[in-house]
Amino acid sequence: MEFLVFGEDWGRHPSSSQHLLSVLMHDHSVTWINSIGLRQPNLTMRDLKRINEKITTALTNYEPPAVSIKPRKIIKPLVWPLAKSANMQIINQFLLRRQIPPKKYHRIIWAALPTAVDYLEISESDLVIYYCGDDFSALAGVDHQYVTEAEQRLIQLSDIILTASPTLQQKFPPDKTWLLPHGVAINNFKQPTSKPTEICNNQPSIGFYGSINNWLDIKLLKCLAESRPHMNFYLVGRKDVDPFELKQLSNIHFLPACPHNQLPGYLQHWSIAILPFVNNPQIQACNPLKLREYLASGCPVISSNFPAATEYQPLVTIATTVNQWLEAIDKLSQLSELERQHYANRAQDKVKDESWENRAQEVLQLISSALKQKKYSS
C-alpha cells in the first residue's frame, strides 16, 4: 500500500498523524503533502513571516532537523490556502497534480485537514480516510465557514473516518466512523534520561510543554505562580500569543520549543506536569498527545476538567478551581521518592498497551476490511 497524506508541515510539530505514519512507513510508502492551510492569509506580520517560510522551504531542500525517519517524498505545495474562486482552485489543482508521484499500489488518502477535500479528485485514491484530531469548527484562527463546509464534503467522500476522542466521534456518521485515541512512544518517555540544565535544583518544579495559545488558562497560571512563589513553573514551547501577564513573574520560565526526543528529560525531572486549559468546545473535544506522554514518563499529572483527562483518574488529578489546583500541587510536590516511583509504575502500566505501533495496527485492520468491502461491492 501507499499513503498520500494531507497534514501539517512534516517535522514542524509532532502530530498524531506524524507519529502514526512514522510507524506505517516502515512497511508502506508514504508521500506527505505539507499543510494546505485552514484559512486565507492576512497582511499581518505573523502571516507574512509564515508565507515567507513556506516559499523558502518550497524552493529549497530544507528538511526539519531531528527527525529520524522520513516519508519517501515530502511535497511542499505552493498553493493559495482556501482558494474560493473556481479559477484559483483549478490553478491549485494543476500545480499540486504535477508534484504528486504516479500511483503504484493501493493508494490510501490520509486527510488530516478538511481542506484536503479540494484535491481528492486529482489524487487517484482507492480509499479515503478522514482523520479528525480536532474540532475544526471551534478551532481558533481558522475560516470556520469554509472549513465546516469542506469538512461536510469530506465526510461524504470518505470511506473511513477516524476520530481522536468520543466527543468528535459523535459528530460523524456511525456506520463509517471509528474512535482512534492517540498513542504514545512509551519507551522514549519511560527510558531514564538526564536533567536539563534549565531546571533548578532543590525547588519544586511544575511544567507544561506545547504552544502558548488561547486555550491555555493564563489567568490560572498567574494565580498559581503568585500563590506559590517558592515553586518554579516551566512553559516549554512556541508563543502563539503574548503571555504578558506571566512575563512579570520571576518563577515562571519560558523555554523554547525543543525536539520531541528531548521532552522526556523535562518530564522525568519535573515534580508535576500540568494541563491548565480553559473550558471551551475545542478542549472538551480534544485528546492531547502530551497526556499519555506525561503518564508514560511517570510524572504526576494535574489537569483541567475535560473528558480525555478524566478517563485517567485517579492517576490524573482533576482540578476545577484555583484552590483545588493549589491543594493538588502541594500534595504531589511532597511525594516521597518511594511514593513517586509507585505512581510512575501505575501510570506506565496504564498506558503500556497504547503505543503508536498498536494504533497503527488498528488502522491497518480497518483499511484491510474496507478495501475488501469495496472489492466485493464493485
C-alpha positions in Angstrom: 0.0 0.0 0.0 1.0 3.6 -0.4 -0.3 6.6 1.7 -0.8 10.1 0.4 -1.1 12.3 3.4 -2.6 15.8 3.7 -1.3 17.0 7.0 0.6 19.8 8.8 4.1 20.5 7.7 6.3 17.5 8.3 8.5 17.9 11.3 7.0 21.2 12.3 5.5 19.7 15.4 4.9 16.0 16.4 1.3 15.5 15.4 -0.6 12.3 15.8 -0.6 11.8 12.1 3.2 12.1 12.0 3.5 9.5 14.8 1.2 7.1 13.1 2.6 7.4 9.6 6.2 7.1 11.0 5.2 3.6 12.1 3.3 2.7 8.9 6.2 3.9 6.7 8.4 1.1 7.9 6.4 -1.2 5.6 4.4 1.1 3.3 5.3 4.0 1.0 4.3 7.4 2.3 4.1 10.7 0.4 3.5 13.6 2.7 1.9 16.8 1.5 2.7 19.7 3.8 -0.1 22.0 5.0 -2.5 23.5 2.5 -4.0 25.7 5.2 -7.2 26.2 7.1 -7.7 29.9 6.4 -6.7 32.6 3.9 -3.6 34.6 5.0 -3.9 38.2 6.0 -1.3 41.0 5.7 -0.2 40.6 9.3 3.5 40.2 10.4 2.8 36.7 11.5 1.1 35.6 8.3 3.8 37.3 6.1 6.5 35.5 8.1 4.7 32.2 7.6 4.2 32.9 3.8 8.0 33.6 3.5 8.8 30.4 5.4 6.5 28.3 3.1 8.0 29.8 0.0 11.6 29.4 1.2 11.1 25.7 2.2 9.2 25.0 -1.1 12.1 26.4 -3.2 14.9 24.8 -1.2 15.8 21.3 0.1 15.3 22.3 3.7 14.2 19.5 5.9 13.3 19.8 9.6 16.1 18.6 11.9 16.0 15.7 14.5 13.5 13.5 12.6 14.9 10.0 12.5 12.5 8.6 9.8 11.0 10.5 6.9 8.4 9.9 4.2 9.6 8.7 0.8 8.6 12.1 -0.6 7.7 15.4 1.1 5.7 17.7 -1.1 5.8 21.4 -0.3 2.8 22.7 -2.2 2.8 26.3 -3.5 -1.0 26.6 -3.4 -3.0 29.5 -2.2 -4.8 28.4 1.0 -8.6 28.2 0.9 -8.9 29.3 -2.7 -12.6 30.2 -3.1 -12.7 31.1 -6.8 -13.1 28.4 -9.4 -10.1 29.6 -11.4 -7.8 29.7 -8.4 -8.9 26.1 -7.4 -8.1 24.9 -10.9 -4.6 26.5 -10.7 -4.0 25.0 -7.3 -5.0 21.5 -8.5 -2.8 21.8 -11.6 0.2 22.8 -9.5 -0.3 20.1 -6.9 -1.0 17.4 -9.5 2.4 17.9 -11.1 4.0 17.2 -7.7 2.1 14.0 -6.7 4.0 10.9 -7.9 2.3 8.3 -10.1 0.3 5.7 -8.2 2.0 2.2 -7.9 0.0 0.3 -5.3 -3.3 0.6 -3.4 -3.4 4.3 -2.6 -4.8 5.4 0.7 -5.6 9.1 1.2 -5.0 10.2 4.8 -6.7 13.6 5.1 -5.9 15.2 8.4 -7.2 18.6 7.3 -10.8 19.1 5.9 -9.4 21.3 3.2 -7.8 18.3 1.6 -11.2 17.6 0.0 -10.4 20.2 -2.7 -7.6 17.9 -4.0 -9.2 14.4 -3.8 -10.2 14.3 -7.5 -6.5 14.6 -8.5 -5.2 12.0 -6.1 -6.2 8.7 -7.7 -7.2 7.1 -4.4 -8.5 3.6 -3.6 -9.6 4.6 -0.1 -10.1 7.9 1.6 -9.5 8.3 5.4 -10.5 11.4 7.2 -8.5 11.6 10.4 -10.1 14.1 12.7 -8.0 15.1 15.6 -9.6 18.4 16.4 -13.0 20.2 16.4 -12.2 22.4 13.4 -15.5 24.3 13.8 -14.2 25.5 17.2 -10.5 25.9 16.4 -9.2 29.4 16.8 -7.7 31.2 13.8 -9.4 29.3 11.0 -12.0 30.2 8.4 -14.9 28.4 10.2 -17.5 28.7 7.5 -15.3 27.4 4.7 -13.6 24.7 6.8 -17.0 23.5 8.1 -18.3 23.3 4.5 -15.1 21.5 3.4 -15.5 19.0 6.3 -19.1 18.2 5.2 -17.9 17.4 1.7 -15.0 15.3 3.0 -17.4 13.3 5.3 -19.4 12.4 2.2 -16.4 11.3 0.2 -14.6 9.4 3.0 -14.6 5.6 3.3 -13.3 5.7 6.9 -13.5 8.5 9.5 -11.2 8.2 12.5 -11.6 10.5 15.5 -9.2 11.2 18.4 -12.0 11.5 21.0 -15.5 10.2 21.7 -16.8 13.8 21.5 -15.6 14.1 18.0 -16.9 10.7 17.1 -20.4 11.8 17.8 -20.2 14.4 15.0 -19.9 11.8 12.2 -22.0 9.0 10.6 -21.7 6.0 12.9 -21.5 3.5 10.0 -18.1 4.6 8.9 -16.6 6.3 12.0 -14.2 4.7 14.5 -12.5 6.0 17.6 -8.7 6.1 17.4 -7.3 7.6 20.5 -3.8 9.0 20.5 -0.9 6.7 21.2 2.4 7.2 22.9 6.1 6.4 22.3 6.2 4.6 25.6 9.9 3.6 25.6 11.0 7.0 24.7 9.3 8.6 27.7 10.0 5.7 30.1 13.7 5.4 29.5 15.6 7.4 32.2 17.4 10.5 30.9 19.5 13.3 32.3 18.1 16.5 33.8 18.1 19.6 31.5 20.3 22.4 32.8 17.3 24.8 32.8 15.6 23.0 35.7 16.6 24.5 39.1 17.7 22.1 41.8 16.1 21.8 45.3 12.8 23.6 44.3 9.5 22.0 43.3 9.0 22.3 39.5 5.7 22.4 37.7 5.8 22.1 33.9 3.9 22.2 30.7 5.0 21.8 27.1 3.2 22.8 24.0 2.3 26.0 22.2 1.3 29.0 24.4 -2.0 29.7 22.9 -5.6 30.8 23.5 -6.6 27.5 25.0 -4.0 27.8 27.8 -5.5 29.3 31.0 -3.1 32.2 31.5 -5.1 33.7 34.5 -4.9 30.4 36.3 -1.2 30.1 35.7 -0.7 33.6 37.1 -2.7 32.8 40.2 -0.8 29.5 40.8 2.7 31.1 40.3 1.8 34.1 42.6 0.4 31.8 45.3 3.5 29.5 45.2 6.5 31.8 44.7 8.9 29.2 46.0 8.0 26.9 43.1 9.2 27.2 39.5 6.8 26.9 36.6 8.3 25.9 33.2 6.5 26.5 29.9 8.2 24.8 27.0 7.1 25.7 23.5 6.5 28.4 21.0 4.4 31.5 21.9 1.4 31.9 19.6 0.0 34.6 21.9 1.9 37.1 24.1 1.6 35.9 27.7 2.5 39.3 29.0 0.8 38.7 32.4 3.2 35.8 33.1 6.4 37.5 32.0 6.4 39.7 35.1 6.7 36.7 37.4 10.2 35.6 38.3 9.2 32.0 39.0 7.7 31.4 35.5 10.3 30.3 33.0 9.7 30.3 29.2 11.8 27.8 27.3 11.8 27.5 23.5 10.3 24.5 21.7 12.6 21.6 21.6 12.8 18.4 19.5 10.3 15.8 20.6 13.0 13.4 21.8 14.2 15.9 24.4 10.8 16.2 26.1 11.3 13.2 28.4 14.2 15.0 30.1 11.9 17.7 31.3 9.0 15.4 32.3 11.2 13.0 34.3 12.7 15.8 36.4 9.6 18.0 36.9 7.8 17.5 40.2 4.4 17.8 38.4 3.2 18.0 34.8 0.1 20.1 34.2 -2.7 20.6 31.6 -4.1 24.0 32.5 -6.7 24.5 29.8 -9.6 26.9 29.5 -13.1 25.3 29.2 -14.3 25.6 25.7 -15.7 23.3 22.9 -12.3 22.7 21.4 -10.8 21.5 24.7 -13.8 19.4 25.6 -13.3 17.6 22.2 -9.5 17.3 22.4 -7.3 14.4 23.3 -3.8 15.9 23.9 -0.8 13.9 22.8 1.0 15.1 25.9 -1.5 13.5 28.3 -0.2 9.9 27.6 3.4 11.2 27.3 3.1 12.7 30.8 1.8 9.3 32.1 4.4 7.3 30.3 7.2 9.4 31.9 5.8 8.6 35.3 5.4 12.3 36.2 2.4 13.1 38.4 -0.3 15.0 36.4 -2.8 17.7 37.3 -5.4 18.7 34.7 -8.3 20.9 34.0 -11.6 19.1 33.6 -12.2 17.6 30.2 -13.2 14.1 29.1 -9.8 12.8 27.8 -8.2 13.7 31.1 -11.0 12.3 33.4 -10.6 9.0 31.7 -7.3 8.6 33.5 -8.5 9.4 37.1 -7.2 9.0 39.7 -3.7 8.9 38.0 -4.6 12.3 36.7 -5.8 14.7 39.4 -8.7 16.9 38.1 -8.9 20.5 39.4 -11.6 23.0 38.6 -10.8 25.8 40.9 -7.6 27.7 41.9 -7.9 26.2 45.4 -8.1 22.6 44.0 -5.1 23.3 41.9 -3.1 24.6 44.8 -4.1 21.6 47.0 -3.1 19.2 44.3 0.2 20.9 43.7 1.0 20.9 47.4 0.2 17.2 47.8 2.0 16.0 44.7 5.1 18.1 45.2 5.6 16.5 48.6 5.6 12.9 47.4 8.4 10.8 48.7 10.8 9.1 46.3 9.0 5.8 47.0 5.6 7.3 46.5 6.6 8.8 43.2 8.0 5.5 42.0 4.8 3.8 42.9 2.9 6.4 41.0 5.2 6.0 38.0 4.7 2.2 37.9 0.9 2.6 37.9 0.9 5.3 35.3 3.2 3.5 32.9 1.2 0.3 33.4 -1.9 2.2 32.4 -0.6 3.2 29.0 1.5 0.2 28.2 -0.9 -1.0 25.5 -1.4 2.4 24.0 1.7 2.5 21.8 1.7 4.1 18.3 2.6 0.6 17.0 -0.7 -0.7 18.4 -2.7 2.2 17.0 -1.1 1.7 13.6 -2.2 -2.0 13.6 -5.7 -0.8 14.3 -5.6 1.4 11.3 -4.2 -1.3 9.0 -7.0 -3.7 10.1 -9.7 -1.1 9.3 -8.0 -0.4 5.9 -7.9 -4.1 5.0 -11.5 -4.6 5.9 -12.6 -1.5 3.9 -10.6 -2.5 0.8 -12.2 -6.0 0.8 -15.6 -4.5 1.2 -15.0 -2.1 -1.7 -13.7 -5.0 -3.8 -16.7 -7.2 -3.2 -19.2 -4.4 -3.7 -17.7 -3.2 -7.0 
